[in-house]
Amino acid sequence: MTHTKMALFVLALSATLVFAAGCDDDGAHQVRGQVVEVVPKSFSELELLRIRDDEGRIYSFETEGFVGFTPSHVREHQFLGQTLLVTYEKRGAVLVATRLED
């Protein structure tokens, strides 16, 4: 491989890695934890949900529509000390909850 081809290859590889690092992670993730805070958007939707996992990490989630539980049901979990399983997506620096389960 000539120096020019090698330089172009390294440049293309670097650009690909930078692009991949800047892309949103569209895979689903899950975390289980205690409800720390619930902010309702409406009767059926959450504006904000914060949970604490077993290791003490706090996760803050936004939502886009109904995620399986109403804010009042999530508050029941908070008051009773019951955990929730949150399925979410990473969109840049934002965590978006897509589904809540007992």
Backbone torsions as a table, in degrees:
resi	resn	phi	psi	omega
1	MET	NA	133.3	179.8
2	THR	-74.5	164.7	179.2
3	HIS	-61.2	-37.3	179.9
4	THR	-66.2	-45.2	179.2
5	LYS	-65.1	-40.4	178.7
6	MET	-63.5	-42.5	179.1
7	ALA	-63.0	-42.8	178.0
8	LEU	-64.6	-39.5	178.4
9	PHE	-62.6	-47.3	179.8
10	VAL	-63.6	-40.9	178.2
11	LEU	-63.3	-44.5	179.1
12	ALA	-65.0	-41.4	178.2
13	LEU	-63.9	-42.4	178.9
14	SER	-62.7	-44.0	179.1
15	ALA	-62.7	-40.0	178.6
16	THR	-63.5	-43.9	179.5
17	LEU	-65.2	-40.9	177.9
18	VAL	-64.1	-43.4	178.3
19	PHE	-61.7	-45.4	-179.2
20	ALA	-63.7	-38.3	179.9
21	ALA	-67.4	-28.8	-178.8
22	GLY	-86.7	-10.4	-178.4
23	CYS	-76.2	151.1	176.1
24	ASP	-71.1	149.2	177.5
25	ASP	-87.7	110.3	-175.2
26	ASP	-93.8	6.0	179.2
27	GLY	-80.7	153.4	178.8
28	ALA	-84.0	141.9	177.8
29	HIS	-127.0	162.7	176.9
30	GLN	-137.9	148.6	173.4
31	VAL	-147.6	142.7	176.5
32	ARG	-112.4	138.7	179.1
33	GLY	-170.8	175.5	177.7
34	GLN	-82.0	139.9	178.7
35	VAL	-73.0	126.8	179.4
36	VAL	-102.4	-40.0	-177.3
37	GLU	-151.8	143.0	177.3
38	VAL	-132.9	124.7	175.3
39	VAL	-121.4	112.8	-178.8
40	PRO	-75.7	146.3	171.9
41	LYS	-95.0	-37.2	179.2
42	SER	-155.9	-172.9	178.3
43	PHE	-59.1	-34.4	-174.1
44	SER	-111.6	-7.0	-175.5
45	GLU	-123.4	150.6	177.2
46	LEU	-97.4	138.5	171.4
47	GLU	-85.8	-44.2	-176.2
48	LEU	-148.0	141.3	175.2
49	LEU	-135.5	128.6	174.3
50	ARG	-120.4	132.1	176.2
51	ILE	-129.5	158.5	176.5
52	ARG	-118.0	124.3	-179.9
53	ASP	-81.5	179.4	-177.3
54	ASP	-62.7	-21.9	-179.5
55	GLU	-93.8	2.6	177.1
56	GLY	90.1	1.3	178.5
57	ARG	-75.1	138.8	177.6
58	ILE	-99.0	130.2	176.2
59	TYR	-114.0	131.3	176.8
60	SER	-111.9	127.0	-176.4
61	PHE	-120.2	142.5	165.2
62	GLU	-101.1	169.0	175.7
63	THR	-134.8	164.3	175.0
64	GLU	-133.6	80.9	-178.5
65	GLY	99.1	-172.3	-177.5
66	PHE	-69.7	133.6	-176.2
67	VAL	-116.0	14.9	175.6
68	GLY	113.0	-25.1	178.6
69	PHE	-134.1	147.0	173.7
70	THR	-79.2	160.9	175.7
71	PRO	-55.7	-37.3	-179.9
72	SER	-66.1	-36.6	177.9
73	HIS	-67.5	-40.0	178.1
74	VAL	-64.2	-38.2	176.9
75	ARG	-63.4	-35.2	174.9
76	GLU	-58.3	-44.5	176.8
77	HIS	-59.1	-41.4	-180.0
78	GLN	-62.9	-49.8	-176.2
79	PHE	-69.2	-32.0	-179.1
80	LEU	-90.2	-3.9	179.9
81	GLY	72.2	23.3	179.0
82	GLN	-88.7	144.2	-179.8
83	THR	-83.3	162.1	173.2
84	LEU	-124.3	146.7	170.5
85	LEU	-99.0	120.5	-178.5
86	VAL	-109.4	122.3	170.4
87	THR	-95.9	131.0	-174.3
88	TYR	-147.2	165.7	175.7
89	GLU	-120.7	145.8	173.7
90	LYS	-93.5	124.8	177.4
91	ARG	-124.9	89.1	-172.4
92	GLY	68.1	-125.0	179.4
93	ALA	-91.1	0.8	-175.1
94	VAL	-101.8	134.8	173.4
95	LEU	-99.9	124.9	-178.4
96	VAL	-115.0	112.5	177.8
97	ALA	-70.9	131.5	-179.9
98	THR	-111.8	-19.6	-178.6
99	ARG	-160.5	137.2	174.9
100	LEU	-116.3	141.1	177.9
101	GLU	-140.9	155.5	175.7
102	ASP	-68.2	NA	NA
